[in-house]
Amino acid sequence: MASYDEVLRYLSSLDYPAGKADVLREAEREGAPPDVLKALRALPPVDYANGNEVARSAGIEAAPEVGRAQRAAQARDRHPRVSQHVRRI
C-alpha cells in the first residue's frame, strides 16, 4: 500500500491546482511505483489544491501510527493546538 510520504514525494514538483490526469502524469513521469499509481488512479476526477488533498482523496492516512482511540480523542477536541489559557472554559 502507498504511504502518505510516497505520494507527496512523487508529486513534489507538480504545479497546483491540478486535475486527476495531471496528478497521474506527474507520478508516472517521476517513476512512482505501482502501488502509488494504483492509489492515484482511484482518485475522483476533480481539481486538487495540493499534495495533501491528493493523498487524503486517495484514502491514505497521514499518520497511520495514530490509533483509532487517539484519532477519536483528537476529533472531540474542538481546539487542537491551542493553549488551555486561550480556550474558553
C-alpha positions in Angstrom: 0.0 0.0 0.0 1.2 3.5 -0.8 2.2 5.8 2.0 1.4 9.4 2.5 5.1 10.4 2.2 5.5 8.4 -1.1 2.5 10.2 -2.7 3.9 13.6 -1.7 7.4 12.7 -2.9 6.3 11.7 -6.4 4.1 14.8 -6.7 6.6 17.3 -5.2 7.2 19.2 -8.5 3.6 19.3 -9.6 2.0 22.8 -10.0 -1.3 23.1 -8.3 -4.2 23.3 -8.8 -4.0 20.1 -10.8 -6.6 17.6 -12.1 -6.5 13.9 -11.8 -4.8 13.5 -15.2 -2.1 15.9 -14.2 -1.5 14.1 -11.0 -1.2 10.7 -12.7 1.0 12.1 -15.4 3.4 13.6 -12.9 3.6 10.5 -10.8 4.3 8.4 -13.9 7.0 10.9 -15.0 8.6 10.8 -11.6 8.7 6.9 -11.7 6.1 6.2 -9.0 5.8 2.5 -8.0 2.7 0.5 -9.0 1.0 0.8 -5.6 1.2 4.6 -5.7 -0.1 4.7 -9.3 -3.0 2.4 -8.3 -4.0 4.7 -5.4 -3.8 7.7 -7.7 -5.9 6.0 -10.5 -8.7 5.6 -7.9 -8.9 9.4 -7.3 -12.1 11.3 -8.1 -11.8 13.5 -11.2 -11.6 16.9 -9.5 -9.0 19.6 -9.2 -6.7 19.3 -6.2 -5.2 22.3 -4.4 -2.1 20.5 -3.1 -0.5 17.1 -2.5 -2.2 16.7 0.9 -5.6 16.8 -0.8 -4.4 14.2 -3.3 -3.2 11.8 -0.6 -6.4 12.3 1.5 -8.6 11.7 -1.5 -6.7 8.5 -2.3 -7.6 7.3 1.2 -4.0 7.4 2.6 -3.7 8.4 6.2 -1.1 11.0 7.2 -0.2 9.3 10.4 -1.2 5.6 10.3 0.6 5.0 13.6 -2.1 7.0 15.4 -4.7 4.6 16.8 -8.5 4.9 16.4 -8.9 5.9 20.1 -6.3 8.7 19.7 -8.0 10.0 16.5 -11.4 10.0 18.2 -9.9 12.0 21.1 -8.4 14.5 18.7 -11.8 14.8 16.9 -13.5 15.6 20.2 -11.1 18.3 21.0 -12.6 21.4 19.4 -9.4 23.5 19.7 -6.4 21.4 18.8 -3.0 23.1 19.3 -4.5 25.9 21.3 -3.1 26.6 24.8 -5.5 25.9 27.7 -5.4 29.5 28.8 -6.6 30.6 25.4 -9.6 28.3 25.2 -13.0 29.3 26.5 -13.7 27.2 29.6 
